[in-house]
Amino acid sequence: MKAFLINPPGPYCRAGSRWPHRRAIRSVGIDYHPFPFGLAYAASRLRADGHTVSVLDCIALGMPVEALAEKVREFKPDIVFMETSAPSFRRDVETMRAIGRPCVAVGAHATATAREHVQAGFAGAIRGEYDQAVTETLDLLPRPWLATKTSPATEHAPLPVRLDDIPWPAWDLFPMEKYNDPICRGRSVTVLSSRGCPHRCDFCTLAPYHGEHDYRLRDPKAVCDEIAELIRRYHPDEIYFDDDSISLNRKHVLGLCEELRRRRFGLPFSCMGHATVAHDVLEAMAAAGCRAYKFGVESADPDVLRQIPKAIELDDVVRTVHDCRRLGIRTHATFVFGLPGETRESAMKTIEFALHLRTHTLQFAIATPYPGTALYERARNKGWLVKEDWSDFDPAAESVLSYPDYSAADIAEMHALAWRRWQWHILTRQPGTLFHHFRNAYRREGAAGLVRLGRYGAQRLLAILRSRR
Ligand code: SF4
């Protein structure tokens, strides 16, 4: 059969992102495109099973819906798999209608709102990790994890347990030069050494999407075989591990570091992990070439952390950043405003903590109760949801949560203040961060990157100066 896989058009960061949002490009003006692992693994699965596959990542390619519809008409697929998200849902439905072929929705939003997708006109919606379930979906016959007009989905698609048995992502079908994580230097290739996370933060979409027992690890040797192939094909400057949290299993991360050292790839790597890491693990990571480390703190209010619940101690976070600095590892921390229990005072505390943490870069988001998460259910039950249209569920734009003593407007104000304070901070106290962003923009895009970032910087500076009057 012929299958078309799509990351549909629109100004969004969707497939490959854990927090789909509109591309506000608020932080550093960087054109961030995560590698869409779900689509890439699904493409390789279908190909390995003997099907003809075409892929379009319309966001990475900047392709409008008319051009996509034309490509679909030319290819004449039997079925289209489309990754959807909450903020882009309306637009995704329009794209599905423009395509005019049987379309199956996939991803975290399709998992949480499978019935709504079918009611909107999708031929089906897969609940759960879809990349290895696509072949079984081609006939659109009833499956417990496939919602259609005639059958609701009651389960998640079976989780692939042995990740090393899965064919490598079909990189050749994707515009590999477009994918980057802003923390990486120059051109990077992205790889997964694990999937899922054993923690259960109530705002996180991971567990609702993957299902129970979602945390799975790969063999470090298999991971390094894949890296060797990526290096051979794409000659990157850096490797990026896009694991949900690479550092949670001590044995795994130490084994991976040992294998990376043994292979001598001669490339640095960056990764996303837990906010607190043992000193000897960080030492092993640094020795294996770790150049930058990202982690989520979310809040500096212990009561908020308890409510989420996020199992970190703020003193340990400070120590992790200190250890990273000492070992020459750059750090990037993420914070969220508007989580349950937050007040204006505790939000101010979070801003002060974030600035004093002295990470190299930061990210501030607005708490968004994506459907399917525990936070969504809690917000509905407590009457905290002030908007119900999925288009408004955008952690880079506005709050759909409003608490009796802490309104959506308060949350948006604290979020905007955090960005302004951070941008003023790097301008006056951490100019090295600016240099890092300009150097990265030049490495990726040449002079055009410098101009784009320069324009963005000038706009931000004007906004900050106006707000300080
Ligand atoms: S630690 Fe991170 S990845 Fe794990 S559940 Fe919490 S937010 Fe999600």
Boltz pocket constraint, residues with backbone or C-beta under 6 A from the ligand:
constraints:
  - pocket:
      binder: B
      contacts: [[A, 197], [A, 198], [A, 199], [A, 200], [A, 201], [A, 204], [A, 205], [A, 206], [A, 244], [A, 245], [A, 296], [A, 309]]
      max_distance: 6.0
